[in-house]
Amino acid sequence: MIAENLISESIPTISPDETGSKVLTLMEIFRVSHLPVVVEKAYLGVISDKDIYDAENFDEKIENIMNTSLLQPHVHSNQHIFEVAEVALGCGVSIVPVLDSEHSYCGSITRTDLALKLAELFSSHEPGGILVLELTEINYSLSQIAQIIEGNDARILSLYIHKPSPSSKELDVTIKVNVVDLSGIIQTFTRYDYLIKATYMDQSQIDSLFDDRYDQFMKYINI
């Protein structure tokens, strides 16, 4: 999933001759705290509501509020969604402008849309269970983790790795699988000496699973 597929058609651009009050109104309408300043297709940077409030004159034109330190966060249209997220978080902006190969403005991605697409990417809408493994970098083996899960008739829906701190040699590996009952997978990981830090399962689906097993058991003993 790349940046050009994430652009929101609703986010307007503003020109340097707009007033601060008009820009604040647009920010309120579109529920963002930044808007891109664009002249024709030339991207100049983003203006924030804080910039306008700090100017203390809402009738002031944006060109008089802009300065040499105007933020210019952006990604190019062919960059991956993870790179978009890195810019959004690193720069602390509510929108990420997208530029083409010639550095012309294409549109903007909102943090809300970005969050929704990331949730979709991590299969958040898919039913299943989640495990968090704690292990050292040297012991991390994706092939073995996948083998254990697939050996229990399950498959990995998403997986990501997190370091508790930059200097840490330990990893938290969060895995979402397509089955709700994790008992077999947990037993196998334990047998291979993996430390399971946490597990998360949808209780309603677990209750439904146990109800089905109970019904099958009752049918069996009544035969």
C-alpha positions as CSV (number, residue, x, y, z in Angstrom):
1,M,0.0,0.0,0.0
2,I,1.6,3.2,-1.2
3,A,1.0,6.9,-0.5
4,E,-0.9,7.8,-3.7
5,N,-3.6,5.2,-2.7
6,L,-4.1,6.9,0.7
7,I,-4.8,10.5,-0.4
8,S,-7.9,12.1,1.0
9,E,-9.8,14.1,-1.6
10,S,-11.5,16.2,1.1
11,I,-8.4,18.1,2.4
12,P,-8.2,21.5,0.9
13,T,-5.1,23.5,0.2
14,I,-4.6,27.1,1.2
15,S,-2.8,29.9,-0.5
16,P,-0.5,32.4,1.3
17,D,-3.0,35.2,0.9
18,E,-5.7,33.4,3.0
19,T,-6.4,34.9,6.4
20,G,-5.7,33.1,9.7
21,S,-9.4,33.1,10.6
22,K,-10.4,31.4,7.3
23,V,-7.7,28.8,7.8
24,L,-8.8,28.0,11.3
25,T,-12.4,27.6,10.1
26,L,-11.2,25.1,7.5
27,M,-9.2,23.2,10.1
28,E,-12.3,23.0,12.3
29,I,-14.5,21.8,9.4
30,F,-12.0,19.1,8.3
31,R,-10.9,18.2,11.9
32,V,-7.2,18.7,11.3
33,S,-4.7,21.0,13.0
34,H,-2.5,21.5,9.9
35,L,-3.2,22.4,6.2
36,P,-0.9,22.5,3.2
37,V,0.2,25.8,1.8
38,V,0.3,25.5,-2.0
39,V,0.7,27.9,-4.9
40,E,-0.5,26.3,-8.1
41,K,1.3,22.9,-7.7
42,A,4.2,24.2,-5.7
43,Y,4.2,22.9,-2.1
44,L,5.5,25.5,0.4
45,G,4.9,23.6,3.7
46,V,2.2,23.2,6.3
47,I,0.7,25.8,8.6
48,S,-0.6,24.8,12.0
49,D,-3.3,26.2,14.2
50,K,-0.6,26.9,16.7
51,D,1.2,29.1,14.2
52,I,-2.0,31.1,13.7
53,Y,-2.8,31.4,17.4
54,D,0.8,32.5,18.2
55,A,0.4,35.3,15.6
56,E,-2.4,36.7,17.8
57,N,-4.1,38.4,14.8
58,F,-6.6,36.2,13.0
59,D,-7.0,38.7,10.2
60,E,-3.3,38.4,9.3
61,K,-2.5,36.7,6.0
62,I,-0.8,33.4,6.1
63,E,2.1,34.8,4.1
64,N,2.9,37.1,7.0
65,I,2.7,34.2,9.5
66,M,4.9,31.9,7.5
67,N,8.6,32.0,8.2
68,T,11.8,30.3,7.1
69,S,11.2,27.5,9.6
70,L,7.8,26.5,8.1
71,L,7.5,22.7,8.4
72,Q,7.7,20.9,5.1
73,P,6.8,17.3,6.0
74,H,5.9,15.2,3.0
75,V,6.2,11.8,1.3
76,H,6.4,10.9,-2.4
77,S,3.5,9.2,-4.1
78,N,5.3,5.8,-4.4
79,Q,6.4,5.6,-0.7
80,H,5.1,2.8,1.5
81,I,2.4,3.3,4.1
82,F,5.0,2.6,6.9
83,E,7.1,5.6,5.6
84,V,3.9,7.7,5.7
85,A,3.4,6.7,9.3
86,E,7.0,7.5,10.2
87,V,6.6,11.1,8.8
88,A,3.2,11.6,10.6
89,L,4.6,10.5,13.9
90,G,8.1,12.0,13.6
91,C,6.8,15.4,12.6
92,G,3.7,15.4,14.8
93,V,1.4,16.5,12.0
94,S,-2.3,15.7,11.4
95,I,-1.8,15.5,7.6
96,V,1.0,14.2,5.4
97,P,1.3,16.0,2.1
98,V,2.1,13.8,-0.9
99,L,4.3,15.0,-3.8
100,D,5.1,13.5,-7.2
101,S,8.5,12.8,-8.6
102,E,8.7,16.4,-9.8
103,H,8.0,17.6,-6.3
104,S,4.5,18.9,-7.2
105,Y,1.7,18.7,-4.7
106,C,-0.7,15.7,-5.3
107,G,-2.8,15.7,-2.1
108,S,-2.7,14.9,1.6
109,I,-3.2,11.9,3.8
110,T,-5.0,12.4,7.2
111,R,-3.8,10.7,10.3
112,T,-7.3,9.3,10.7
113,D,-7.3,7.7,7.3
114,L,-3.7,6.5,7.9
115,A,-4.8,4.8,11.2
116,L,-7.7,3.1,9.5
117,K,-5.5,1.7,6.7
118,L,-2.9,0.5,9.2
119,A,-5.6,-1.3,11.2
120,E,-6.7,-2.9,8.0
121,L,-3.2,-3.8,7.1
122,F,-2.7,-5.6,10.4
123,S,-5.9,-7.6,9.9
124,S,-7.6,-5.9,12.8
125,H,-11.0,-6.7,11.4
126,E,-10.3,-10.4,10.9
127,P,-11.4,-12.8,13.7
128,G,-8.6,-14.6,15.5
129,G,-6.3,-14.6,18.6
130,I,-3.2,-12.6,19.4
131,L,0.1,-13.8,21.1
132,V,3.0,-11.7,22.3
133,L,6.3,-13.5,22.5
134,E,9.3,-12.2,24.4
135,L,12.7,-13.3,23.1
136,T,16.2,-12.1,22.4
137,E,17.3,-10.8,19.0
138,I,19.6,-13.8,18.6
139,N,16.8,-16.3,19.2
140,Y,14.3,-14.7,16.8
141,S,13.5,-17.0,13.9
142,L,10.5,-16.1,11.8
143,S,10.6,-19.5,10.0
144,Q,10.4,-21.4,13.3
145,I,7.5,-19.2,14.6
146,A,5.6,-19.7,11.3
147,Q,6.3,-23.5,11.4
148,I,4.9,-23.8,15.0
149,I,1.7,-21.9,14.0
150,E,1.2,-23.7,10.8
151,G,1.9,-27.0,12.5
152,N,-1.2,-26.2,14.6
153,D,-3.4,-25.8,11.5
154,A,-3.4,-22.0,11.8
155,R,-1.8,-19.2,9.7
156,I,-0.3,-15.8,10.5
157,L,-2.6,-12.9,9.7
158,S,-0.1,-10.2,10.8
159,L,3.2,-10.0,12.8
160,Y,5.2,-7.1,14.0
161,I,8.2,-6.6,16.2
162,H,8.7,-4.0,18.9
163,K,11.8,-3.2,21.0
164,P,10.9,-2.1,24.6
165,S,13.8,0.4,24.4
166,P,16.4,1.3,21.8
167,S,19.2,-0.3,23.8
168,S,17.2,-3.5,24.6
169,K,18.4,-6.8,23.1
170,E,14.9,-8.2,23.8
171,L,12.0,-8.2,21.3
172,D,8.3,-8.3,21.7
173,V,6.9,-10.2,18.8
174,T,3.1,-9.7,18.4
175,I,1.4,-12.3,16.2
176,K,-2.2,-12.4,15.1
177,V,-3.4,-15.8,13.9
178,N,-6.7,-16.9,12.2
179,V,-7.9,-19.1,15.1
180,V,-9.5,-18.2,18.3
181,D,-8.5,-21.2,20.4
182,L,-4.8,-20.7,21.0
183,S,-4.3,-23.5,23.4
184,G,-2.5,-25.8,21.0
185,I,-0.2,-23.0,19.7
186,I,0.6,-22.0,23.3
187,Q,1.5,-25.5,24.3
188,T,3.8,-25.9,21.3
189,F,5.5,-22.5,21.9
190,T,6.0,-23.5,25.5
191,R,7.5,-26.9,24.5
192,Y,10.0,-25.0,22.3
193,D,10.9,-22.8,25.4
194,Y,9.3,-19.6,24.1
195,L,8.3,-17.1,26.7
196,I,4.7,-16.1,26.1
197,K,4.3,-12.6,27.4
198,A,0.5,-12.2,26.8
199,T,-2.4,-13.7,24.9
200,Y,-5.6,-12.0,23.7
201,M,-8.7,-13.8,22.5
202,D,-12.2,-12.6,21.8
203,Q,-14.2,-13.9,24.8
204,S,-17.5,-14.0,22.8
205,Q,-15.9,-16.2,20.1
206,I,-14.3,-18.5,22.8
207,D,-17.7,-18.9,24.4
208,S,-19.2,-19.8,21.0
209,L,-16.4,-22.3,20.5
210,F,-17.0,-24.0,23.8
211,D,-20.7,-24.1,23.1
212,D,-20.1,-25.8,19.9
213,R,-17.8,-28.3,21.5
214,Y,-20.3,-28.9,24.3
215,D,-23.1,-29.6,21.7
216,Q,-20.8,-32.0,19.8
217,F,-20.0,-33.8,23.1
218,M,-23.7,-34.1,24.0
219,K,-24.5,-35.5,20.6
220,Y,-21.7,-38.0,21.0
221,I,-22.8,-39.3,24.4
222,N,-26.4,-39.6,23.2
223,I,-25.5,-41.8,20.3
